[in-house]
Amino acid sequence: QVQLVESGGGLVQTGGSLSLSCAASGGSFSSYDVGWFRQAPGKEREFVASITRWNGGNYADFVKGRFTISRDNAKSTVYLQLTSLKPEDTAIYYCAARRGVVGRYDFWGQGTHVTVSS
């Protein structure tokens, strides 16, 4: 069983930056794919970015060039660097991990709030 804890959210102005962290415990972190998702008020949860166990990154079109995902297996942590933030990026950001290389994510964190003011 993997436990995930997100941190780094907060309030930032339009154009600002934040660095989110997802710290894992209780599992073989280096063997998991990890994704970031977000859910804005009144909207469905959506995919933001993911990084494979082989360090390959994948991004939603709306964050390409603005967000960067990375991982440090020695620290069992995945990072999401958010830059050029827009008010529409306001959401709860969740990280998730999966054993498989495709399909559903098995473990989820509790989320961290990101608010971008205009």
C-alpha positions, 0 to 999 in steps of 0.5 A: 500500500502506497501513501501519497501526500501532496504539498506546496499549494497556495495563493499566487498571482497570475503569471506566478509560479508554484512547486508542488510535491508528492511524497510517497511512502509504504511502497516501491516508489521507483516501480510506479508511474505517478500522475498529477490531476486537478479538479476545479470547483464544479468541474470534473477531475482532469489529467495534468501530467504524468511521469513513468517509472522510466522517467518519461513525461506526458502532459495535458495540452493546456499545460505544455510549456508551463508545467514540468513534472519530475521525480526523485526516486531517492526521496520517493517524491514527484514534483510538479513545477507550475509557471505562468499560472492563470486563474483557470489553473485554480483547482485542487491538485492531486497526485496518484500512483499506479503499478501498471503501465496503463490504466487506472491509478491505484493510490491517491493523495488528499490534494493540495489547493492552488489558487491563482488570483487575477 
